[in-house]
Amino acid sequence: MIIHQSFADFVLFLYVHMAQVDGEYHALEEELILRKARKLYPNEETAKSKLLQATQLHKSMDPAIIPGVIRETFKQHGEVKFSQKYKIYTDMYEIINADGRIDASETAAIDELKQIIEMAAGRE
C-alpha cells in the first residue's frame, strides 16, 4: 500500500514514524521534525500543516502495516538517489536521539529502515 505520491510527504511521514515508534512523541522530537519540515516545505504554514497531516495519518494507521507501507513507498520513489535516502536515515537517527534516549523499539525501527534503504540501493 502506497500512501504518498510526493517524496517530501513520505519523508515527513518517516520522521513522524521514527519519533512515535517508541509510543511517545516528545516535544524535542516534534521541534526537530518541524525544523526539518521547513527544509522540505519552505513556507512556515505549509510545514506546520504538513506536519500535522503526517502526525494524524500516522496515528490513524495500524502499526503493523507501517513497515510494508514504507517498503512499498521507497520502491515507488526509485528515482531518488541513494545519497538522499541515506540523508533520511541520518535524520532519523538524529530524531531518535532528540529526547536524550534511544528506546529498543527505536533501534529496531532504524535498523529496519537501514535495511529498506540498502535494499532499494541494490536496484540503483
FENCOR-V976865 format. One record per residue. N is the residue number from 1. RES is the residue in one letter. SS is DSSP state (H for helix, E for strand, L for the rest). Layout:
BEGIN
n=N res=RES ss=SS
n=N res=RES ss=SS
END
This chain:
BEGIN
n=1 res=M ss=L
n=2 res=I ss=L
n=3 res=I ss=L
n=4 res=H ss=L
n=5 res=Q ss=L
n=6 res=S ss=L
n=7 res=F ss=H
n=8 res=A ss=H
n=9 res=D ss=H
n=10 res=F ss=H
n=11 res=V ss=H
n=12 res=L ss=H
n=13 res=F ss=H
n=14 res=L ss=H
n=15 res=Y ss=H
n=16 res=V ss=H
n=17 res=H ss=H
n=18 res=M ss=H
n=19 res=A ss=H
n=20 res=Q ss=H
n=21 res=V ss=L
n=22 res=D ss=L
n=23 res=G ss=L
n=24 res=E ss=L
n=25 res=Y ss=L
n=26 res=H ss=L
n=27 res=A ss=H
n=28 res=L ss=H
n=29 res=E ss=H
n=30 res=E ss=H
n=31 res=E ss=H
n=32 res=L ss=H
n=33 res=I ss=H
n=34 res=L ss=H
n=35 res=R ss=H
n=36 res=K ss=H
n=37 res=A ss=H
n=38 res=R ss=H
n=39 res=K ss=H
n=40 res=L ss=H
n=41 res=Y ss=L
n=42 res=P ss=L
n=43 res=N ss=L
n=44 res=E ss=H
n=45 res=E ss=H
n=46 res=T ss=H
n=47 res=A ss=H
n=48 res=K ss=H
n=49 res=S ss=H
n=50 res=K ss=H
n=51 res=L ss=H
n=52 res=L ss=H
n=53 res=Q ss=H
n=54 res=A ss=H
n=55 res=T ss=H
n=56 res=Q ss=H
n=57 res=L ss=H
n=58 res=H ss=H
n=59 res=K ss=H
n=60 res=S ss=H
n=61 res=M ss=L
n=62 res=D ss=L
n=63 res=P ss=H
n=64 res=A ss=H
n=65 res=I ss=H
n=66 res=I ss=H
n=67 res=P ss=H
n=68 res=G ss=H
n=69 res=V ss=H
n=70 res=I ss=H
n=71 res=R ss=H
n=72 res=E ss=H
n=73 res=T ss=H
n=74 res=F ss=H
n=75 res=K ss=H
n=76 res=Q ss=H
n=77 res=H ss=L
n=78 res=G ss=L
n=79 res=E ss=L
n=80 res=V ss=L
n=81 res=K ss=L
n=82 res=F ss=H
n=83 res=S ss=H
n=84 res=Q ss=H
n=85 res=K ss=H
n=86 res=Y ss=H
n=87 res=K ss=H
n=88 res=I ss=H
n=89 res=Y ss=H
n=90 res=T ss=H
n=91 res=D ss=H
n=92 res=M ss=H
n=93 res=Y ss=H
n=94 res=E ss=H
n=95 res=I ss=H
n=96 res=I ss=H
n=97 res=N ss=H
n=98 res=A ss=L
n=99 res=D ss=L
n=100 res=G ss=L
n=101 res=R ss=L
n=102 res=I ss=L
n=103 res=D ss=L
n=104 res=A ss=H
n=105 res=S ss=H
n=106 res=E ss=H
n=107 res=T ss=H
n=108 res=A ss=H
n=109 res=A ss=H
n=110 res=I ss=H
n=111 res=D ss=H
n=112 res=E ss=H
n=113 res=L ss=H
n=114 res=K ss=H
n=115 res=Q ss=H
n=116 res=I ss=H
n=117 res=I ss=H
n=118 res=E ss=H
n=119 res=M ss=H
n=120 res=A ss=H
n=121 res=A ss=H
n=122 res=G ss=L
n=123 res=R ss=L
n=124 res=E ss=L
END
